[in-house]
C-alpha cells in the first residue's frame, strides 16, 4: 500500500483529499501546515507528498525543498489556486513531480498520483538493475533434470506461495541466488522487488547502513537520508547471501526484523514498518558456528523454518552437459562468435571432473574455452581442467595427519616398485628380491597401485 502525505492549511481540503485517496487504496496522513508536514516527513518516508503552495507559515516551495532534502525519492505534487507559469517552473526546478491548479478534478489527481507511483517504481527497479550489473549478478535460469535438482525444485514450489523464511544451504557456486529468485517468482510477491545483498562482500561497518539505511547526519559523510535494502524490497523479497558471515550485532537486528516486521535507520529514533519476505543462504555449517558462538541460535531457527540444501555439481553429473551447452550458447552470442559444440571427449572430461567451484566454475571454464577455441569443436585441451585420482579427491575432501602419511607412503611405494621393475626389465621375481618382499606381496601391490608394466616401464 502506497503512503501519501497531504499538507494544506484548510481542513476541508485535507478531509476531501484524504477521503478521495483512501477510497483509491492509499494510506493517507495529513498536516495542517508546512512545519508539521516537514516534521512528519522526517519520521516517515512517504511515496507521494501533496502540498499547498500558499500557506500562512511556510509556502509550498519551501516545503518542497525541505522534504526533498530529507527524502530525495519522494514524489511531490504542488497545489495552488494562484497558478502561474513562473511558479510551476520554480516548483519543477526544485524537484516537484508535477503541478496542480485549484480547483482540480479528483480523477485527474488520481491519475497523477498513479503516474508518480509508477515512476517511483521504475526508478527503484532501475537502481536495482544498475546494482546487479555492477555486481555482475546477471540473469540465469535453473538447468537440470537430475533427481536431486527435481527434489529441490519440488521444495521450492511448495514453499514459494507462503511467506515462510527459507534458508538455502549449499557450497559456493551452486546457484543459491537462482533458487532464491525462483522462490520469489513463484510467490504472490513476484511483481514487487527482489533485492539481493551479499553479506560477505560488504565490510561489516557499512553493511548495517546498506541493510537498514540511515538518516541525514547519522555519520560524517551522510548528507541525506539513505534508504536501505529492506525498505527498497518493500512488498517483495530480500535475499541475504552468505548469512553466516554477519557480525553478531547485525544478527540481532535481523532477528528483530523477522520478529517485529520493522526496522530502525542508523541515526533515527523512529521505527519503520516493512513487509518483506526473507530468503537467506549460506555455505557454512551454521550448527558449528552456533557452537562456537559465532551465530545466534535463535536467528538460525527463525531463518531455517524451511531449509533447502542445494546439491553440488559433482553430485549431479547428468546435468553437466545441458549446463555446458547453455553456457556455450550464451557466451557465443555475447562474444558474437559462431555457435560452437563441445566434443564428446570434452563432455566426458567434464563429467569426470569434481568441480570444486560448482556451476560458477563450469561457467568460467566454458567462457575461457570459447575464447581459446578457434574451430567449431571445443576439445579437452580447451577446458583447462584435470581429473584427480581417487586418492587426491579423498585428501582434498579433508584428511588427518595419519591419512596424509599413508597416502605419501603409497605414492613412495608405487614409485619405488616402478623404478625397480624398470631396472629388472619387468622381472617380478628379481624385483621382489631387490625390494626384500616375497613375490605374492609384490604382485598384490602391483594390483593395488594399478601398475601396468607394459605401459609404465
C-alpha positions in Angstrom: 0.0 0.0 0.0 1.4 3.4 -1.0 1.6 6.2 1.5 0.5 9.8 0.8 1.0 12.9 3.0 -1.4 15.9 2.4 -0.2 19.3 3.6 -2.8 22.1 3.4 -3.9 24.8 5.9 -7.6 24.3 5.0 -9.3 21.4 6.9 -12.0 21.0 4.3 -9.3 20.4 1.6 -7.4 18.0 3.8 -10.6 16.0 4.5 -11.7 15.9 0.9 -8.3 14.8 -0.4 -7.9 12.2 2.4 -11.3 10.6 1.7 -10.6 10.6 -2.1 -7.2 8.9 -1.7 -8.2 6.4 0.9 -11.0 5.3 -1.4 -8.3 4.6 -4.0 -6.5 2.3 -1.6 -3.7 4.7 -0.4 -2.6 5.1 3.2 -3.1 8.8 3.9 -1.9 11.2 6.6 -2.3 14.9 6.7 -0.7 18.1 8.2 -2.2 21.5 8.8 0.9 23.5 7.9 4.4 23.3 6.4 6.3 22.8 9.7 4.0 19.9 10.7 4.4 18.3 7.2 8.2 18.5 7.3 8.2 17.0 10.8 6.1 14.1 9.6 8.3 13.5 6.6 11.4 13.3 8.9 9.8 10.4 10.9 8.3 8.5 7.9 9.1 8.0 4.2 6.1 8.9 2.1 5.7 7.8 -1.5 3.8 10.9 -2.5 3.5 14.4 -0.8 0.7 16.7 -1.8 1.4 20.3 -0.6 -0.5 23.5 -1.0 1.6 26.4 -2.3 0.1 29.3 -0.3 0.1 28.7 3.4 0.4 31.2 6.3 3.6 29.9 7.9 5.6 28.5 5.0 5.0 28.3 1.3 4.9 25.1 -0.7 8.2 25.7 -2.4 10.0 25.8 0.9 8.1 22.7 2.0 9.2 21.0 -1.3 12.8 21.8 -0.7 12.8 20.6 2.9 11.0 17.4 2.1 13.3 16.6 -0.8 16.3 17.2 1.4 15.0 14.6 3.9 13.6 12.2 1.3 15.0 12.7 -2.3 12.9 9.8 -3.7 9.5 11.3 -2.7 7.2 12.4 -5.5 5.9 15.9 -4.6 2.9 17.5 -6.2 2.3 21.2 -5.5 -1.3 22.5 -5.4 -2.3 26.2 -5.7 -5.2 28.4 -6.6 -2.8 31.0 -7.8 -1.1 29.1 -10.5 1.4 30.9 -12.8 3.9 29.5 -15.3 6.7 31.1 -13.2 5.6 29.3 -10.1 5.2 26.0 -11.9 8.7 26.3 -13.4 10.2 27.1 -10.0 8.4 24.1 -8.4 9.7 21.7 -11.1 13.2 23.1 -10.8 13.1 22.3 -7.0 12.2 18.7 -7.8 8.4 18.7 -7.9 6.9 15.8 -9.8 4.0 17.9 -11.1 1.9 21.0 -10.5 -1.9 21.2 -9.9 -4.1 24.3 -10.2 -7.2 24.5 -7.9 -9.9 23.7 -8.4 -8.9 20.3 -9.9 -10.8 17.2 -10.8 -10.1 14.3 -8.4 -9.9 11.9 -11.3 -7.1 13.9 -12.7 -5.4 13.8 -9.3 -5.7 10.1 -9.0 -4.2 9.6 -12.5 -1.3 11.9 -11.5 -0.6 10.0 -8.3 -0.7 6.7 -10.1 1.8 8.0 -12.6 4.0 9.3 -9.8 4.0 5.9 -8.1 4.8 4.1 -11.4 7.7 6.5 -12.0 9.0 5.8 -8.5 8.8 2.1 -9.0 10.7 2.3 -12.3 13.4 4.4 -10.6 13.7 1.7 -7.9 13.9 -1.1 -10.5 16.4 0.9 -12.5 18.6 1.4 -9.4 18.4 -2.3 -8.6 19.3 -3.2 -12.2 22.3 -1.0 -12.1 23.5 -2.6 -8.8 23.0 -6.0 -10.3 25.1 -5.1 -13.3 27.7 -3.6 -11.1 28.0 -6.7 -9.1 27.8 -8.8 -12.3 24.9 -10.8 -11.0 23.4 -11.2 -14.4 20.4 -13.3 -15.1 20.1 -17.0 -15.4 17.8 -20.0 -15.1 17.9 -23.3 -13.3 19.0 -26.0 -15.7 18.9 -29.7 -14.8 16.9 -32.8 -15.0 18.7 -34.9 -12.3 16.7 -36.3 -9.5 18.5 -34.1 -7.0 17.5 -30.9 -8.9 13.9 -32.1 -9.3 13.7 -32.7 -5.5 14.9 -29.1 -4.8 12.5 -27.6 -7.3 9.6 -29.5 -5.7 10.5 -28.0 -2.4 10.8 -24.5 -4.0 7.3 -24.9 -5.5 5.9 -26.0 -2.1 7.3 -23.1 -0.1 7.1 -20.3 -2.6 3.4 -19.3 -2.2 3.8 -18.8 1.6 5.7 -16.0 3.4 7.8 -18.5 5.3 11.5 -17.7 5.7 13.8 -20.0 3.7 17.4 -21.0 4.3 19.3 -22.2 1.2 22.3 -24.3 2.1 25.0 -25.2 -0.4 28.6 -24.8 -1.5 29.8 -21.6 -3.2 28.8 -21.6 -6.9 25.9 -23.9 -6.7 23.4 -21.2 -7.8 21.7 -20.4 -4.5 20.6 -17.0 -5.8 18.9 -18.6 -8.8 16.8 -20.7 -6.4 16.0 -17.6 -4.3 14.8 -15.8 -7.4 12.7 -18.8 -8.3 11.0 -18.7 -4.9 10.3 -15.0 -5.4 8.9 -15.5 -9.0 6.6 -18.3 -7.8 5.2 -16.2 -4.9 2.5 -13.6 -4.7 5.3 -11.0 -4.3 6.7 -11.6 -7.8 5.5 -8.1 -9.1 7.4 -6.4 -6.2 11.2 -6.0 -5.8 13.7 -8.9 -5.4 16.7 -7.4 -3.6 19.9 -9.4 -3.2 22.8 -8.5 -0.9 26.0 -10.4 -0.2 26.8 -10.2 3.5 30.4 -11.3 2.9 31.1 -8.7 0.1 30.5 -5.6 2.2 32.5 -4.6 5.3 30.5 -5.0 8.5 30.8 -1.3 9.3 29.0 -0.5 6.0 26.6 -3.4 5.9 24.2 -2.1 8.5 23.8 1.1 6.5 23.1 -0.9 3.3 20.5 -3.1 5.1 18.7 -0.6 7.2 19.5 2.8 5.8 20.5 6.0 7.7 19.1 9.4 8.5 20.9 12.6 7.4 23.8 13.3 9.7 24.0 9.8 11.0 27.7 9.8 10.3 30.2 12.3 8.8 29.5 11.6 5.1 25.7 11.3 5.5 24.4 14.4 3.7 20.8 13.0 3.1 18.6 10.1 4.1 19.8 6.8 2.7 17.1 4.1 2.1 18.3 0.6 3.0 17.7 -2.7 1.2 14.9 -3.7 3.5 12.9 -0.6 2.6 13.7 -1.0 -1.1 12.4 -4.6 -1.0 9.0 -3.4 0.5 6.3 -5.9 -0.6 8.9 -8.2 -2.2 11.8 -10.5 -1.2 15.2 -9.7 0.3 17.9 -12.3 -0.4 20.6 -12.4 2.3 23.5 -14.3 0.8 26.3 -15.6 3.0 24.3 -15.0 6.1 26.9 -16.9 8.2 29.3 -14.0 7.7 27.1 -11.5 9.5 28.5 -9.9 12.6 26.7 -11.0 15.8 25.5 -7.4 16.4 23.8 -7.3 13.0 22.4 -10.8 13.6 20.4 -9.3 16.5 18.9 -6.6 14.2 18.0 -9.1 11.5 16.2 -11.2 14.2 14.3 -8.1 15.2 13.1 -7.6 11.6 11.9 -11.2 11.4 10.1 -10.9 14.8 8.6 -7.4 14.7 8.5 -6.6 10.9 10.1 -3.2 11.4 13.5 -1.6 11.1 15.2 1.5 12.5 17.6 3.5 10.3 21.0 4.5 11.6 20.8 7.8 13.4 17.0 7.5 13.6 14.6 7.3 16.6 11.5 6.1 14.7 10.8 2.6 13.7 9.8 1.9 10.1 7.4 -1.0 9.3 8.5 -3.3 6.5 6.6 -6.0 4.7 9.4 -8.2 3.3 10.0 -11.9 2.8 13.5 -13.1 3.8 15.4 -15.8 2.0 18.9 -16.4 3.3 21.7 -18.6 2.1 25.0 -19.9 3.5 27.9 -22.2 2.5 28.8 -22.6 6.2 28.0 -25.1 8.8 25.7 -22.9 10.9 25.3 -25.5 13.6 29.1 -25.5 14.2 29.0 -21.6 14.1 26.4 -21.7 16.8 28.6 -24.0 19.0 31.5 -21.6 18.5 29.2 -18.6 19.5 29.6 -17.1 16.0 26.0 -17.4 15.1 22.8 -16.8 17.1 20.8 -19.9 17.7 17.5 -18.0 17.8 18.2 -16.4 14.5 19.1 -19.8 13.0 15.7 -21.2 14.0 13.9 -18.1 12.6 15.7 -18.4 9.2 15.6 -22.1 8.9 11.9 -22.6 9.1 12.2 -24.2 5.7 15.8 -25.3 4.9 16.7 -26.4 1.4 20.0 -28.0 0.5 21.3 -27.2 -3.0 23.4 -30.2 -4.3 27.0 -29.6 -5.5 27.6 -30.1 -9.2 29.7 -33.3 -8.6 26.5 -35.0 -7.2 24.5 -34.3 -10.4 26.9 -35.1 -13.3 24.0 -35.9 -15.5 23.2 -32.1 -15.6 26.7 -31.1 -16.7 26.2 -31.5 -20.5 23.0 -29.4 -20.5 24.6 -26.7 -18.4 27.7 -26.6 -20.5 25.7 -26.3 -23.7 23.7 -23.4 -22.2 26.9 -21.5 -21.3 28.4 -22.2 -24.8 25.3 -20.8 -26.4 25.3 -17.7 -24.1 28.9 -16.9 -24.5 29.0 -17.4 -28.2 26.2 -14.8 -28.5 27.8 -12.4 -26.1 31.2 -12.6 -27.9 29.5 -12.6 -31.3 31.2 -15.8 -32.3 29.7 -18.6 -34.5 28.0 -21.3 -32.4 30.4 -24.0 -31.2 29.9 -27.5 -29.9 31.6 -29.4 -27.2 33.3 -32.6 -28.4 32.2 -35.9 -26.9 35.7 -36.2 -25.2 35.2 -32.8 -23.8 31.8 -33.7 -22.3 33.3 -37.0 -20.8 36.1 -35.0 -19.2 33.7 -32.5 -17.7 31.5 -35.3 -16.3 34.5 -36.9 -14.6 35.9 -33.7 -13.2 35.0 -32.9 -9.5 34.1 -29.2 -9.9 35.1 -27.7 -6.6 33.7 -24.3 -7.7 30.5 -25.9 -8.9 28.3 -24.3 -11.6 30.2 -21.0 -11.3 33.5 -22.8 -12.1 31.8 -24.6 -15.1 30.6 -21.2 -16.4 34.1 -19.7 -16.2 35.6 -22.8 -17.8 33.3 -22.6 -20.7 33.8 -18.9 -21.2 37.6 -19.5 -21.3 37.2 -22.4 -23.8 35.1 -20.2 -26.1 38.0 -17.7 -26.2 40.6 -20.3 -26.8 38.8 -22.4 -29.3 39.3 -21.2 -32.9 37.4 -24.1 -34.6 33.9 -25.3 -34.3 34.6 -28.0 -31.7 35.6 -27.4 -28.0 38.1 -30.1 -27.1 39.5 -31.3 -23.8 42.7 -29.1 -24.2 40.5 -26.0 -24.4 38.9 -26.8 -21.0 41.9 -26.4 -18.7 40.7 -28.9 -16.1 42.4 -32.1 -14.8 40.7 -35.1 -13.3 42.1 -36.0 -10.0 42.9 -39.5 -8.8 40.7 -41.1 -6.1 43.4 -40.6 -3.6 43.7 -36.9 -4.4 39.9 -36.5 -4.2 39.8 -38.2 -0.8 42.6 -36.0 0.5 41.1 -32.9 -0.9 37.8 -33.5 0.9 39.7 -33.5 4.3 42.2 -35.9 5.8 44.1 -36.2 9.1 47.8 -36.5 9.5 47.7 -40.3 9.6 45.8 -40.4 6.3 48.2 -38.0 4.7 51.1 -40.1 5.8 49.5 -43.2 4.4 49.0 -41.5 1.1 52.6 -40.3 1.0 53.8 -43.9 1.8 51.6 -45.3 -1.0 53.0 -42.9 -3.5 56.5 -43.6 -2.5 56.0 -47.4 -2.6 54.5 -47.1 -6.1 57.3 -45.0 -7.4 59.9 -47.4 -5.9 58.3 -50.5 -7.4 58.1 -48.8 -10.8 61.8 -47.9 -10.6 62.9 -51.4 -9.6 60.7 -53.1 -12.2 62.3 -50.8 -14.8 65.8 -51.9 -13.6 64.8 -55.6 -13.7 63.1 -55.1 -17.1 59.8 -56.2 -15.7 61.1 -59.4 -14.0 58.9 -59.6 -10.9 60.9 -62.3 -9.2 64.1 -60.3 -9.4 62.2 -57.1 -8.4 60.7 -58.8 -5.3 64.2 -59.9 -4.2 65.6 -56.4 -4.7 62.7 -54.9 -2.7 63.1 -57.6 0.0 59.5 -58.8 -0.1 58.0 -62.0 -1.3 56.7 -62.4 -4.8 53.0 -62.6 -3.7 53.3 -59.3 -1.8 54.8 -57.6 -4.8 52.0 -59.0 -7.1 49.4 -57.7 -4.6 51.0 -54.2 -4.5 51.2 -54.1 -8.3 47.5 -54.8 -8.4 46.7 -52.3 -5.6 48.6 -49.5 -7.2 47.3 -50.3 -10.7 50.7 -50.6 -12.1 50.9 -51.7 -15.8 54.4 -52.8 -16.5 53.8 -52.9 -20.3 52.9 -49.1 -20.3 54.8 -47.6 -17.3 58.2 -49.3 -17.6 
